[in-house]
Amino acid sequence: MKSPVSNKAAPDRKGSGRLAETLLRKKVLLPVLACLLAGAIALRSLGGGQPASAAGLTYTTAPVERRDITAQITGSGALEAANSYSVTSLAEGNILTADFEEGDQVEEGTVLYTIDTSDLSSTLEQAQLSLDQAQRSYDSRVKDLEKLSVTAPKAGRVLSLEVEEGDDVSAGQTVAILRNSDVMTLKVPFLSDEAAGFYVGQRASVTLESTFEALEGTVSKIDRTDTVLEGNMIVRYVTVEVSNPGALALDQTGSVTIGGCASAGSASFAYAAEETVTAEVSGQVASIRAQEGDWVDRAGTILTLTSDSLDDSVQSAADSLRNAQLSLESRQDQLDNYTITSPIRGTVIDKNYKAGETSEAGKVLCSIYDLSYLTMTLSVDELDISDIEVGQKVSITADAVEGKTYSGVVTKVSVAGTSSGGTTTYPVTVRIDETEGLLPGMNVDAAITLQSASGVLAIPAGALNRGNTVLVTADSPSAANGTATEGGEYCSVPVEIGASDSSYIQILSGLQEGDTVAYIPTTSSGGFDVMMGGMPGGMGGGMPGGMPSGGGGMPSGGGPGGGRGGF
């Protein structure tokens, strides 16, 4: 059976099932038992086997009758909002807007306050400029890093290499010469009107002046401007590329015919490409990828360089860039502090600052409660916490709302106990969804029902003795199933018990309606409830429930009340 719990200190236990534990906690069990034993011996020596009445003990009788039994854990506590938040400011400044009032419903993310950011704007702009500068410096260093790979500006054959592996190279130093002798070019003049109709890629016929041999070529370039030759001849120069079969040389000349139009003059052949390749950055030659005589495509790698100083400068630029990014992010975060939004969905409980006032860093601007449901916390004794579990229903009443019972549910059973005066309690959280008439801070009473039985046979809790026996009067119908005591006034009957509350215990078998139970009422000594004896008669012999080894004469737990004690 259960007795009340409290959100504060747990009161003394009064149930028979918990008396032993309470006495042990107070370290008085042995002295009490010793006193009981001495008293029993004294009674025995004075009264011998006399009846209880002769020994000065008074028994209380009660009928076995049908009752409703409900085992509960009860307690009280203060209501709290489902969630609450004190909105504070991290920035100081003039409050520009505060477009809400106490009692307003706000959504998560709703703008509550805006604070003047003029003092921060220049700092933010400065941080952005520093970031842009750091980014340009880093990009420049990365491009320099890419230049450690020396590539061909045009396709051609390596005519000569000017360096070897391991050589130190300075920026602007010649490292190789490329020549494309596989393709020769011829740049000749055409009448401007005729050249205007040509296009790049058009087929052309090239005639060698020395042998009159005809070679096929392709238009690669057409000048966009006119040139005036002697005799006021207006021409445009057209460049034609010709594959070199191997016999063409720079000292040979030729003329060109395009689309039936002959060139206005001849010209000497030139190599399609002859380039001097230079290093753009300083470094040491790490590897040579193309040897003399090798063909290299445009942008193909000729050699690679290494440079520790350049690697260091790239890393330094990267660090500077990151620092600039962090600085800007920090300033932007500070800017976010100037727009204050609601962290939760709820009701504005108080508003401490208004538009036009100056906010102070760390000060509470307003408070918001989520009142979608309420919670309370019960402190449950260690002896009862094992009976509590998430999902159990809770009945709740409030003095402020008369005549109404609210429903709650256990949502959390904490294992973080708190010990005080030899007793440990555990916090149990209860959620209340129906909250009409309730407000945070109100004191309420709660009851958690563990067992419930209606219209069942029941006896007073104090009538149950250790070993699940009950003393009945000799004229009770169930006395025939028990053992008569010395004197024959009472019989000890074994019973099977069921549900229990703070006052009564359900009898499943062993007793029936019409029976009368007898028991010794409780007396109080030193603030503890102590059972003076379990059955009539003296100490031991012929006395069911006397006090054999193990304390058989004491009702279960050492006193009336049966089952568990209080909290």
C-alpha positions in Angstrom: 0.0 0.0 0.0 1.2 3.5 -0.6 1.2 6.7 1.4 1.8 10.2 0.2 5.0 11.5 -1.5 6.1 15.1 -1.3 8.1 17.4 -3.5 9.9 18.5 -0.4 11.2 16.3 2.5 9.6 12.8 2.8 7.6 12.4 6.0 8.0 9.5 8.4 6.8 6.1 7.3 3.6 4.6 8.8 3.0 1.4 6.9 3.8 -2.0 8.5 5.8 -3.1 5.4 8.2 -0.2 5.7 8.6 0.0 9.5 11.6 -2.3 9.6 13.4 -0.3 6.9 12.6 2.9 8.8 13.9 1.6 12.0 17.1 0.3 10.4 17.6 3.7 8.9 17.3 5.3 12.3 19.5 2.6 13.8 17.0 1.9 16.5 15.6 -1.5 15.4 17.7 -3.6 17.8 16.9 -1.4 20.9 13.2 -1.5 20.1 13.2 -5.3 19.6 15.1 -5.7 22.8 12.5 -3.6 24.6 9.7 -5.7 23.1 11.4 -8.9 24.1 12.0 -7.7 27.6 8.3 -6.6 27.9 7.1 -9.9 26.6 9.3 -11.8 29.1 8.0 -9.6 31.9 4.4 -10.3 30.8 5.2 -14.0 30.7 6.7 -14.0 34.2 3.9 -12.0 35.6 0.9 -13.6 33.8 2.2 -17.0 32.7 -0.2 -18.3 30.1 -3.0 -15.9 31.0 -5.3 -14.5 28.3 -4.4 -11.2 26.7 -6.9 -9.3 28.8 -5.3 -10.6 31.9 -1.9 -9.4 30.7 -3.3 -5.9 30.2 -3.4 -6.0 26.4 -6.4 -4.8 24.5 -7.4 -6.2 21.2 -9.5 -4.4 18.6 -11.9 -6.4 16.5 -13.2 -5.6 13.0 -15.5 -7.5 10.6 -14.3 -8.9 7.3 -16.2 -6.9 4.7 -16.2 -5.9 1.1 -14.5 -2.7 0.2 -12.9 -0.8 -2.7 -9.1 -0.7 -2.5 -6.9 1.6 -4.4 -3.1 1.6 -3.9 -1.6 4.9 -4.8 1.5 7.0 -4.5 0.6 10.6 -3.8 2.5 13.8 -3.6 2.4 17.5 -4.3 4.4 20.0 -6.2 4.5 23.2 -8.2 3.5 23.4 -11.9 6.1 24.4 -14.4 5.8 25.5 -18.1 6.7 22.9 -20.7 9.6 25.2 -21.7 10.7 28.6 -20.7 13.3 31.0 -22.0 14.8 34.3 -20.8 15.8 36.3 -23.9 19.0 38.1 -23.2 21.0 40.6 -25.4 24.6 40.0 -26.4 24.8 43.5 -27.9 24.5 47.0 -26.5 22.8 49.7 -28.5 19.6 51.7 -29.2 16.6 49.4 -29.6 15.0 50.3 -32.9 12.0 48.0 -32.8 10.2 45.8 -30.2 6.9 45.0 -31.9 5.2 42.7 -29.4 3.5 43.0 -26.0 3.1 40.8 -22.9 0.7 38.0 -23.5 1.4 37.8 -27.2 1.8 34.4 -28.8 5.1 34.2 -30.8 6.5 31.6 -33.1 10.0 30.3 -33.0 12.2 32.6 -35.0 9.8 35.6 -34.7 11.8 38.9 -34.6 11.4 40.4 -31.1 14.0 43.2 -31.1 16.2 45.0 -33.6 19.2 47.0 -32.3 21.0 49.8 -34.1 24.0 48.4 -36.0 25.6 51.6 -37.3 28.6 51.1 -35.0 29.2 47.6 -36.4 28.7 48.4 -40.1 32.1 50.0 -40.6 33.9 47.2 -38.8 32.0 44.7 -41.0 33.0 46.5 -44.2 36.6 46.6 -43.1 36.6 42.8 -42.4 35.2 42.2 -45.9 37.9 44.3 -47.6 40.6 42.4 -45.7 39.1 39.1 -46.8 39.0 40.3 -50.5 42.7 41.3 -50.2 43.7 38.0 -48.6 41.8 36.1 -51.3 43.6 37.9 -54.1 47.0 37.3 -52.4 46.2 33.6 -52.1 45.0 33.3 -55.7 48.2 34.9 -56.9 50.4 32.5 -54.8 48.5 29.5 -56.1 49.0 30.7 -59.7 52.7 31.0 -58.9 52.6 27.4 -57.6 51.1 26.3 -60.9 54.0 28.0 -62.8 56.4 25.5 -61.3 55.3 23.3 -64.2 57.0 24.9 -67.3 54.8 24.2 -70.3 55.0 24.9 -74.1 53.3 28.1 -75.2 52.7 26.4 -78.7 53.0 23.0 -80.1 56.5 22.2 -81.4 59.6 20.1 -81.2 62.2 20.7 -78.5 65.1 22.3 -80.4 67.3 22.7 -77.3 67.2 22.4 -73.5 69.1 25.1 -71.6 69.0 23.5 -68.1 69.5 20.1 -66.4 67.9 18.5 -63.4 69.1 20.0 -60.2 69.9 23.4 -61.7 68.7 26.5 -60.0 66.5 28.7 -62.3 65.6 32.3 -61.9 62.3 33.9 -63.0 62.6 35.0 -66.7 65.5 32.6 -67.5 65.4 30.6 -70.8 65.0 26.9 -70.2 64.2 25.6 -73.7 63.6 26.5 -77.4 60.7 25.0 -79.4 60.4 24.9 -83.1 57.5 23.6 -85.2 59.2 22.7 -88.5 56.6 20.1 -89.4 54.3 23.0 -90.5 55.5 26.0 -92.5 53.6 29.3 -93.0 53.5 31.7 -95.9 52.1 35.2 -95.4 51.2 36.8 -98.8 49.2 39.8 -99.9 45.8 39.6 -101.7 43.7 42.4 -103.2 41.5 43.6 -100.3 38.3 43.0 -102.2 39.3 39.4 -102.9 40.6 38.7 -99.3 37.3 40.0 -97.9 35.7 36.8 -99.2 38.2 34.4 -97.7 37.7 32.5 -94.4 39.9 30.7 -92.0 40.2 27.0 -92.8 39.6 27.6 -96.6 41.8 25.4 -98.9 44.7 27.1 -100.7 47.2 26.1 -103.3 50.9 27.0 -102.7 53.3 27.1 -105.6 57.0 26.9 -105.0 58.8 29.5 -107.1 62.0 27.5 -107.4 60.4 24.3 -108.7 56.8 25.4 -109.5 55.7 22.4 -107.4 52.1 22.8 -106.0 51.4 22.1 -102.4 48.1 22.0 -100.6 47.6 24.5 -97.7 45.0 26.0 -95.4 44.1 29.6 -94.6 45.0 30.1 -90.9 44.7 33.9 -90.6 43.3 36.9 -92.5 44.4 40.4 -91.5 41.4 42.7 -90.7 43.1 45.9 -91.8 44.1 47.0 -95.3 47.7 47.7 -96.4 48.6 50.1 -99.2 51.5 48.9 -101.4 53.4 50.7 -104.1 51.2 51.8 -106.9 48.4 52.4 -104.4 47.5 48.7 -104.4 45.2 48.0 -101.5 45.8 44.6 -100.1 45.2 42.4 -97.1 47.8 39.8 -95.9 46.6 36.2 -95.6 48.6 33.5 -93.8 48.5 29.9 -95.1 49.8 26.8 -93.4 51.5 24.1 -95.4 52.6 20.6 -94.1 56.4 20.3 -94.5 57.3 17.1 -96.3 60.8 17.7 -95.1 62.3 19.7 -98.0 60.9 23.1 -97.2 63.3 25.6 -95.8 63.3 29.2 -94.7 65.1 30.4 -97.9 62.3 29.1 -100.2 59.6 31.3 -101.5 56.1 30.7 -102.9 52.8 32.2 -104.1 49.3 31.3 -103.1 46.0 30.8 -105.0 42.7 30.8 -103.0 39.3 30.3 -104.7 40.8 31.1 -108.1 42.3 34.4 -106.8 46.1 34.6 -107.0 48.2 36.4 -104.4 49.5 39.9 -105.3 53.0 38.8 -104.4 55.2 36.0 -103.0 56.9 35.5 -99.7 59.4 33.3 -97.9 58.4 30.4 -95.8 58.6 30.6 -92.0 58.3 28.0 -89.2 54.8 27.8 -87.8 56.3 28.2 -84.4 59.6 28.9 -82.9 59.4 29.9 -79.2 61.9 30.6 -76.5 60.5 29.1 -73.3 61.3 30.9 -70.0 60.6 30.1 -66.4 58.0 32.4 -64.8 59.1 31.7 -61.2 62.4 30.9 -59.5 63.1 27.3 -58.4 65.2 24.2 -58.8 64.7 21.8 -61.8 63.1 18.7 -60.3 62.5 16.8 -63.5 62.7 17.1 -67.3 59.6 15.7 -69.1 60.6 16.4 -72.7 64.1 15.8 -74.2 65.6 17.5 -77.2 63.9 16.3 -80.4 60.7 15.4 -78.6 57.4 16.7 -79.8 55.4 18.7 -77.3 51.7 19.8 -77.7 50.6 23.2 -76.7 50.5 23.5 -72.9 52.4 20.2 -72.7 54.9 20.0 -69.7 58.6 20.4 -70.6 60.0 20.4 -67.1 59.0 20.9 -63.4 60.5 23.1 -60.7 60.4 22.9 -56.9 60.5 25.9 -54.6 60.3 25.7 -50.8 59.9 29.4 -50.5 57.0 29.4 -52.8 55.3 26.5 -50.9 55.8 28.5 -47.7 54.3 31.7 -49.3 51.3 29.7 -50.5 50.7 28.3 -47.0 51.2 31.7 -45.4 48.6 33.2 -47.9 46.2 30.3 -47.0 46.6 31.1 -43.3 46.0 34.8 -43.9 42.9 34.0 -46.0 41.5 31.7 -43.2 42.1 34.4 -40.6 40.3 36.9 -42.7 37.4 34.6 -43.2 37.1 33.9 -39.5 37.3 37.6 -38.7 34.5 38.3 -41.1 32.4 35.5 -39.8 32.9 36.8 -36.3 31.7 40.2 -37.3 28.7 38.7 -39.1 27.9 36.7 -36.0 28.0 39.9 -34.0 25.6 41.4 -36.6 23.2 38.5 -35.9 23.2 39.6 -32.3 21.6 42.9 -33.2 18.4 41.0 -34.5 16.9 39.1 -31.6 14.4 36.4 -32.3 12.2 34.1 -30.2 14.0 30.8 -29.5 10.8 28.9 -28.8 7.1 29.0 -29.7 5.2 30.4 -26.7 3.6 33.2 -24.8 5.5 36.4 -23.8 5.3 36.5 -20.0 7.1 39.8 -19.4 8.7 42.5 -21.5 11.6 44.5 -19.8 12.8 46.7 -22.6 10.9 48.8 -25.2 11.8 50.5 -28.4 13.9 53.6 -27.9 15.6 52.2 -24.8 19.2 51.1 -24.7 19.9 47.4 -24.4 22.6 46.1 -22.1 24.7 43.0 -22.8 23.7 40.1 -20.6 20.4 41.6 -19.4 17.0 39.8 -19.8 14.9 41.6 -22.4 11.8 39.4 -22.1 10.7 36.0 -21.0 8.7 33.4 -23.0 6.9 30.4 -21.7 5.7 27.4 -23.8 2.3 26.7 -22.2 1.3 24.0 -24.6 1.5 21.7 -21.6 2.6 21.9 -18.0 4.9 19.6 -15.9 5.4 18.9 -12.3 8.1 16.9 -10.4 7.3 14.4 -7.6 10.0 13.1 -5.2 9.4 9.4 -4.8 11.0 7.3 -2.1 13.6 4.7 -2.9 11.2 1.9 -1.6 8.6 2.9 -4.2 10.5 4.1 -7.2 10.6 0.6 -8.7 6.8 0.7 -9.0 6.9 3.9 -11.1 7.4 3.7 -14.9 7.0 6.0 -17.9 3.4 6.1 -19.2 1.6 5.6 -15.9 -1.5 7.8 -15.6 -1.6 10.5 -12.9 -4.6 12.2 -11.3 -4.0 15.8 -10.4 -6.0 18.3 -8.4 -5.4 22.0 -7.6 -6.8 24.0 -4.7 -7.0 26.9 -7.1 -9.4 25.0 -9.3 -12.1 23.4 -7.1 -14.0 20.4 -8.2 -11.9 19.4 -11.2 -9.4 16.6 -11.6 -6.8 16.8 -14.4 -5.1 13.9 -16.1 -1.3 13.6 -16.4 1.2 11.0 -17.5 4.7 10.0 -16.2 7.2 11.1 -18.8 10.5 10.6 -17.0 11.8 8.5 -14.0 15.2 9.8 -13.1 17.9 7.7 -11.6 19.6 10.7 -10.0 18.5 10.3 -6.4 18.9 12.8 -3.6 19.7 11.6 -0.1 18.6 13.4 3.1 18.3 12.1 6.7 19.0 8.5 5.6 16.3 8.5 2.9 16.8 8.7 -0.8 14.2 10.1 -3.2 14.1 10.2 -7.0 12.5 12.9 -9.2 9.6 11.7 -11.3 8.4 14.1 -14.1 4.6 14.3 -14.9 3.2 16.0 -18.0 -0.3 17.6 -18.0 -1.7 18.3 -21.4 -5.2 19.6 -20.3 -4.3 22.8 -18.6 -7.4 25.0 -18.5 -7.4 27.0 -15.3 -3.8 26.0 -14.4 -0.9 28.3 -14.4 2.9 27.8 -13.9 3.7 28.1 -10.2 0.4 26.7 -8.9 0.6 24.0 -6.2 -1.1 20.8 -7.1 -1.6 17.3 -5.6 -0.9 14.2 -7.7 -1.8 10.5 -7.3 -0.4 7.6 -9.2 -2.6 4.6 -9.0 -0.7 1.3 -8.8 -3.5 -1.2 -7.9 -7.2 -1.0 -7.8 -9.9 -3.6 -6.7 -13.6 -3.0 -6.2 -16.0 -4.8 -3.9 -13.4 -7.2 -2.5 -13.0 -8.9 0.9 -10.8 -6.7 3.0 -9.4 -6.5 6.6 -7.6 -3.6 8.4 -4.0 -3.5 7.4 -3.0 -3.9 11.1 -4.7 -7.3 11.3 -2.2 -9.1 9.1 0.6 -10.9 10.9 4.0 -12.1 9.7 3.7 -15.2 7.6 0.3 -13.9 6.2 -1.8 -15.1 9.2 -4.8 -13.4 10.7 -6.3 -13.7 14.2 -10.1 -14.3 14.1 -12.6 -14.7 16.9 -13.5 -18.3 17.9 -17.0 -17.8 16.6 -15.9 -16.7 13.1 -16.9 -19.2 10.3 -13.3 -19.4 9.2 -12.0 -20.2 12.7 -12.5 -23.9 11.8 -9.6 -23.6 9.3 -7.2 -22.1 11.9 -5.2 -22.9 15.0 -6.8 -22.0 18.3 -4.8 -19.9 20.7 -4.3 -20.6 24.4 -7.5 -19.8 26.1 -9.6 -20.6 23.0 -10.9 -17.1 22.3 -9.1 -16.7 19.0 -7.8 -18.7 16.1 -4.8 -18.0 13.8 -5.9 -18.5 10.2 -3.5 -18.5 7.1 -4.7 -16.2 4.3 -3.7 -15.2 0.8 -3.6 -11.4 0.2 -4.0 -9.2 -2.9 -4.1 -5.4 -3.3 -3.6 -3.1 -0.4 -3.8 0.6 0.4 -2.8 2.6 3.4 -5.6 1.2 5.6 -6.9 -2.1 4.2 -5.6 -5.4 2.6 -7.5 -7.5 0.1 -8.1 -11.1 1.1 -8.1 -13.6 -1.8 -8.6 -16.7 0.3 -8.7 -17.9 3.9 -11.5 -15.6 5.2 -15.1 -14.9 4.4 -17.8 -12.4 5.1 -19.0 -12.9 8.7 -15.5 -13.4 10.1 -14.3 -11.1 12.8 -10.6 -10.3 13.0 -8.7 -9.3 16.1 -5.5 -7.3 16.4 -3.5 -5.2 18.8 -3.7 -1.5 17.8 -0.6 0.6 17.3 1.0 2.7 20.0 3.5 5.5 19.4 6.8 5.8 21.2 9.6 8.3 20.4 8.0 9.2 17.1 7.8 5.6 15.7 4.8 3.4 15.4 5.5 0.1 17.2 3.4 -3.1 17.4 3.3 -4.4 21.0 2.4 -7.9 20.1 0.8 -10.0 17.4 -1.5 -12.4 19.3 -2.9 -13.0 22.7 -1.1 -15.1 25.1 2.4 -14.9 26.4 5.8 -15.3 24.9 6.2 -18.3 22.6 4.7 -21.7 23.5 1.1 -22.4 22.4 0.7 -18.9 21.1 0.4 -18.5 17.4 2.2 -15.4 16.5 4.0 -15.2 19.9 7.7 -14.3 19.2 9.7 -17.3 18.1 13.0 -16.9 16.4 12.7 -14.4 13.5 10.1 -12.3 15.3 7.1 -14.4 14.2 4.7 -12.5 16.5 5.1 -9.2 14.7 2.7 -8.5 11.8 4.4 -8.2 8.5 6.8 -5.2 8.7 6.4 -5.0 12.5 3.2 -3.0 12.8 -0.3 -2.5 11.4 -0.8 -0.8 8.1 0.4 -3.8 6.0 2.3 -3.5 2.8 4.6 -0.5 2.2 5.1 2.5 4.4 5.1 6.1 3.5 7.6 8.3 1.6 
